Structures are given as structure tokens and as C-alpha cells.
Amino acid sequence: MKFKASIDVMPLEALLDPQGKAVTQSMSNLGLNEISNVRIGKHITLYVDADNENDAKDYVDQACGKLLCNKIMESYSFSLEEI
């Protein structure tokens, strides 16, 4: 079976996000004062060949934990879609 994984990696809430802070300030400069607390992360899409959904989740979780996410500074979440 083939699965598509959509992964979101974000800086931990307790840590400063310099990119998000810069974008937040720019929103104000653009007259968009209603927008605040912007956080910038990354979105990753990958495809997994696995026997079942549980195996696919395990592979994606391993990839995130070992390579795609620095767990000291970031958190991740993902969804799977069978294709």
C-alpha cells in the first residue's frame, strides 16, 4: 500500500521564533494589526510504501524523530492518506 504523509514541524511554543516575530511586526506595518503571534514552521510531504497504516505511521514517526524534526526545539504532527 502507498500512503502520502503530510508533516508539520513547528518551533516549540516556549522558544523564540525570530521569523515569526519579524512577520508579526511586518503585519502591523502593513496595517494588519488584527494578526499577532505568527509562528513559522515547515511543511513536509512524503510518500511511504507500507503493508498497513500502522506501519506507515511508524515509518513516518521514525523519520520525524530521527531526521526531520529537532525535538529539542521543535514539535511535529502528521496525517496519512492512502493513495
Secondary structure, DSSP 8 states (H G I E B T S, - for coil): -EEEEEEEEEE-TTS--HHHHHHHHHHHHTT-TT-------EEEEEEEE-SSHHHHHHHHHHHIIIII--TTTEEEEEEEEE-
